[in-house]
Amino acid sequence: MLEASPETTDLERRVLAHERVLQALIAFMARTEPRFVEHLRERFVEPMRMARHEHDHRETDDYAEEFIRAVMQIG
């Protein structure tokens, strides 16, 4: 099994930190503009219901959908 380099794990932690900050900001924005989350859902969540992937392959939009669903749970 390959070990991740310190740079890789640092990058992963930084990406996760950015994700949390963005989710909190979007949830805050959604409180003043409820249509904002609906727009994100229409753009990222709804189209993914029709997407089919082979095996465990994930596209960028798959991650975006996961991110928006997390924001919806926060809000």
Residue, then its C-alpha position, 0 to 999 in steps of 0.5 A: m500500500l502506498e503512503a500519501s506524501p505529507e504534501t498530499t495530505d496537507l492539500e487534502r486538509r486544505v481542500l476540506a477546509h475550503e469546502r467547509v468555509l464555502q458551505a457555511l458561506i452559501a448556507f448564510m447567503a441562502r438565509t437572505e436569498p432562499r432562491f439561491v439554494e434552489h438555483l444550485r440544486e437545479r444546476f448541480v443536483e437535479p441533472m445528476r439524477m440522470a447521470r450514469h457512471e461505470h464502476d466507481h468513477r466520479e465526475t466533477d459534477d458528482y462532487a458538486e452535487e455532494f457539496i450542494r447537498a451538504v449545504m442544503q443540510i446546513g441550511 
